[in-house]
């Protein structure tokens, strides 16, 4: 099967306008009669629920947290991009589009990315109107900064808490609709299956996490906005409850999974200490604007960093990339940190860290200026490590941060299951093989505020659905399947905790499907994951009662899904023998060690079809066509 | 090192609860407080016992999901720190730590250390927003907001909705939480239009949910992990009186 992205015809800049005009509308008086399920209340889910509620649809919104405001979008620090060109520095919709396509290493769709750049300007206006307290200039205008190596200042921010403020804006808009009765909020619900009737997504099965009851909900269409799958690696910058379960269960019901091997590893995270660590903490990329990355020249140098003289330090990014220096993109910075550590020149107790040094910046700018720029980050670092970055260099190491892959969607954000739409990080659509800084918030809100209200209306208006209730056989079958999986988890009664098994899977994925991947390593992972899965089902311990709050049961269910998903992640990485963006195959590099893309063989989206656990997935390709930009090899030398 | 714990265990809202003793062995100073609890739970799960239920998510102090009383203090001993960001280096070998849930009428207990904070959502639903629909917003720079005002609004907006303010208050008042949102929106021109109706509706929702009144003790400010100032409560009271005396 060839995957058809349903991209509208016409010139790039007119596609979205034309598509909106060609899309069918739902009569305002009839919207109330159409129910839409939205799973997840992060930026994409909350903005979609608010917008569809305002339009008059009957929206049912679900989240696993005790409040919609807790979704992990809240942790985004840096900012949100928009092609406003407020700074008159040459930015434009076209430039944001071009930067995103290039940054994604030419593995995303032109039409989607252009639409994203177009809607970016409306997002800022919308958020300002909601009362999001963006940073301002003294004259009262919105402030911008340059972010992630961009040469224009197009990033809007609210201190180091942009994600929080944008999410609260969307959450508040949604709460307004809850008060009006157009959105019904179901907190503490975990979606465990999608119900398909007549080939269309018509509902979901949820577990009420407080009572343990399984619940059925029916609708005309279902939207998943359930985030990425970074937690498959166990240690990541994601929240500990972020998971792949909703996406994976939808995948098992027929939604193709696209490009799972495109994972983003963020170069500046606080390194791992000890085996009990539950998550990694990101330190904003903005630190690299003034911090200098280095490791000792000699291997296994155990001296205190302040005792290592200049001549015995290797500022390897400045040495290898004289024009970009410390500001090379995330994937390049991460791989080089790993290379230095693999060479035995890593620092700290584990040897898995590099220094990020502010001494020169403090000497040049003064303590006060550095504190003004990075004070909150320095405090955070000190709180976690008990070390003072004003006096000694920070230690940093890369960590899993974001996943560009996700459920395959067409231009309308619809998956391969009619009626099942996927928004935000949960879909694969806009970032190609590598996401640029400050673009995740932009995509989540673009999908929710502006894209889905149009494309979902078209789906509803053009697709007749039969009237069904939750007594339909498909609901019974789905609920039964969910129930038996829960019963199986409880009946193993083994002696290993879900966390032990998750940690083991995570270590395996990090070693073999992490920053640098090889044919042999990926085959090792593919051999090992089924063994781990067997071990899980033979020896996991899930004590307690299914009929009340049982967090370990929830977690065990998610780990079981990671153990299936991990195999697809490795399979996709094995099949893509090129290097591109966050996916680095050691076999495909230039003579000086940089990633070498293979456009002739891999300029496509890999959409994987589920064929059963343990049965190889079937690959379907969506060819990527570049009519407006010419793919070129990225160079940061 | 090793620490002794006294943890509140309660199977459900109607069950009888009690403090149960546990020992956390092999505690490393770099562990976070919640990782220490994770390690206790790992031992319980491996033995087939029901682990201690507690809430947490981002574990970097921004989502507001975690929150317990540690030795009688909301989020533990460190100022401006959520319990997920509290580290075990704060403790000594052999210490005994008492861990209890938030206690407030408006936050009914679900299990062990987990409480239901949906009353906060109800307060926001009553008016914690600006009434704008998606689309049609004017250009972001059409509304000029001086930096000082934006900064002040942001100081209030950083609330993470964890509920520590309520837990610390002898009246279980939600005044700090509610006033932070009221101040943020009242300061900004976008929110000013609805300020009078908002303050009345939100204060009413706060009372309806079962939160107590504020008697200006300042316990809330002292435990707030985001350092939100008590001044916002004064702003709320001023806004409220102004709304009552005007025609709204």
Boltz contact constraints between the chains, C-beta under 6 A:
constraints:
  - contact:
      token1: [A, 51]
      token2: [B, 134]
      max_distance: 6.0
  - contact:
      token1: [A, 54]
      token2: [B, 133]
      max_distance: 6.0
  - contact:
      token1: [A, 66]
      token2: [B, 117]
      max_distance: 6.0
  - contact:
      token1: [A, 67]
      token2: [B, 121]
      max_distance: 6.0
  - contact:
      token1: [A, 69]
      token2: [B, 161]
      max_distance: 6.0
  - contact:
      token1: [A, 70]
      token2: [B, 57]
      max_distance: 6.0
  - contact:
      token1: [A, 70]
      token2: [B, 63]
      max_distance: 6.0
  - contact:
      token1: [A, 70]
      token2: [B, 65]
      max_distance: 6.0
  - contact:
      token1: [A, 74]
      token2: [B, 62]
      max_distance: 6.0
  - contact:
      token1: [A, 74]
      token2: [B, 63]
      max_distance: 6.0
  - contact:
      token1: [A, 75]
      token2: [B, 58]
      max_distance: 6.0
  - contact:
      token1: [A, 75]
      token2: [B, 62]
      max_distance: 6.0
  - contact:
      token1: [A, 124]
      token2: [B, 140]
      max_distance: 6.0
  - contact:
      token1: [A, 125]
      token2: [B, 137]
      max_distance: 6.0
  - contact:
      token1: [A, 125]
      token2: [B, 139]
      max_distance: 6.0
  - contact:
      token1: [A, 125]
      token2: [B, 140]
      max_distance: 6.0
  - contact:
      token1: [A, 126]
      token2: [B, 137]
      max_distance: 6.0
  - contact:
      token1: [A, 128]
      token2: [B, 140]
      max_distance: 6.0
  - contact:
      token1: [A, 129]
      token2: [B, 132]
      max_distance: 6.0
  - contact:
      token1: [A, 129]
      token2: [B, 137]
      max_distance: 6.0
  - contact:
      token1: [A, 129]
      token2: [B, 190]
      max_distance: 6.0
  - contact:
      token1: [A, 130]
      token2: [B, 130]
      max_distance: 6.0
  - contact:
      token1: [A, 131]
      token2: [B, 130]
      max_distance: 6.0
  - contact:
      token1: [A, 131]
      token2: [B, 185]
      max_distance: 6.0
  - contact:
      token1: [A, 131]
      token2: [B, 188]
      max_distance: 6.0
  - contact:
      token1: [A, 131]
      token2: [B, 190]
      max_distance: 6.0
  - contact:
      token1: [A, 131]
      token2: [B, 191]
      max_distance: 6.0
  - contact:
      token1: [A, 133]
      token2: [B, 150]
      max_distance: 6.0
  - contact:
      token1: [A, 133]
      token2: [B, 153]
      max_distance: 6.0
  - contact:
      token1: [A, 133]
      token2: [B, 154]
      max_distance: 6.0
  - contact:
      token1: [A, 133]
      token2: [B, 157]
      max_distance: 6.0
  - contact:
      token1: [A, 136]
      token2: [B, 145]
      max_distance: 6.0
  - contact:
      token1: [A, 136]
      token2: [B, 147]
      max_distance: 6.0
  - contact:
      token1: [A, 136]
      token2: [B, 150]
      max_distance: 6.0
  - contact:
      token1: [A, 138]
      token2: [B, 147]
      max_distance: 6.0
  - contact:
      token1: [A, 140]
      token2: [B, 144]
      max_distance: 6.0
  - contact:
      token1: [A, 140]
      token2: [B, 145]
      max_distance: 6.0
  - contact:
      token1: [A, 140]
      token2: [B, 146]
      max_distance: 6.0
  - contact:
      token1: [A, 141]
      token2: [B, 141]
      max_distance: 6.0
  - contact:
      token1: [A, 142]
      token2: [B, 140]
      max_distance: 6.0
  - contact:
      token1: [A, 142]
      token2: [B, 141]
      max_distance: 6.0
  - contact:
      token1: [A, 164]
      token2: [B, 62]
      max_distance: 6.0
  - contact:
      token1: [A, 172]
      token2: [B, 128]
      max_distance: 6.0
  - contact:
      token1: [A, 172]
      token2: [B, 129]
      max_distance: 6.0
  - contact:
      token1: [A, 175]
      token2: [B, 124]
      max_distance: 6.0
  - contact:
      token1: [A, 175]
      token2: [B, 125]
      max_distance: 6.0
  - contact:
      token1: [A, 176]
      token2: [B, 129]
      max_distance: 6.0
  - contact:
      token1: [A, 178]
      token2: [B, 125]
      max_distance: 6.0
  - contact:
      token1: [A, 179]
      token2: [B, 125]
      max_distance: 6.0
  - contact:
      token1: [A, 210]
      token2: [B, 110]
      max_distance: 6.0
  - contact:
      token1: [A, 239]
      token2: [B, 57]
      max_distance: 6.0
  - contact:
      token1: [A, 239]
      token2: [B, 58]
      max_distance: 6.0
  - contact:
      token1: [A, 241]
      token2: [B, 57]
      max_distance: 6.0
  - contact:
      token1: [A, 273]
      token2: [B, 30]
      max_distance: 6.0
  - contact:
      token1: [A, 274]
      token2: [B, 28]
      max_distance: 6.0
  - contact:
      token1: [A, 276]
      token2: [B, 31]
      max_distance: 6.0
  - contact:
      token1: [A, 276]
      token2: [B, 35]
      max_distance: 6.0
  - contact:
      token1: [A, 276]
      token2: [B, 39]
      max_distance: 6.0
  - contact:
      token1: [A, 278]
      token2: [B, 35]
      max_distance: 6.0
  - contact:
      token1: [A, 278]
      token2: [B, 38]
      max_distance: 6.0
  - contact:
      token1: [A, 279]
      token2: [B, 59]
      max_distance: 6.0
  - contact:
      token1: [A, 281]
      token2: [B, 60]
      max_distance: 6.0
  - contact:
      token1: [A, 383]
      token2: [B, 85]
      max_distance: 6.0
  - contact:
      token1: [A, 449]
      token2: [B, 134]
      max_distance: 6.0
  - contact:
      token1: [A, 495]
      token2: [B, 46]
      max_distance: 6.0
  - contact:
      token1: [A, 497]
      token2: [B, 42]
      max_distance: 6.0
  - contact:
      token1: [A, 497]
      token2: [B, 45]
      max_distance: 6.0
  - contact:
      token1: [A, 497]
      token2: [B, 46]
      max_distance: 6.0
  - contact:
      token1: [A, 541]
      token2: [B, 45]
      max_distance: 6.0
  - contact:
      token1: [A, 541]
      token2: [B, 46]
      max_distance: 6.0
  - contact:
      token1: [A, 541]
      token2: [B, 48]
      max_distance: 6.0
  - contact:
      token1: [A, 543]
      token2: [B, 48]
      max_distance: 6.0
  - contact:
      token1: [A, 543]
      token2: [B, 49]
      max_distance: 6.0
  - contact:
      token1: [A, 543]
      token2: [B, 50]
      max_distance: 6.0
  - contact:
      token1: [A, 544]
      token2: [B, 50]
      max_distance: 6.0
  - contact:
      token1: [A, 548]
      token2: [B, 12]
      max_distance: 6.0
  - contact:
      token1: [A, 549]
      token2: [B, 53]
      max_distance: 6.0
  - contact:
      token1: [A, 549]
      token2: [B, 110]
      max_distance: 6.0
  - contact:
      token1: [A, 549]
      token2: [B, 111]
      max_distance: 6.0
  - contact:
      token1: [A, 551]
      token2: [B, 53]
      max_distance: 6.0
  - contact:
      token1: [A, 552]
      token2: [B, 45]
      max_distance: 6.0
  - contact:
      token1: [A, 552]
      token2: [B, 51]
      max_distance: 6.0
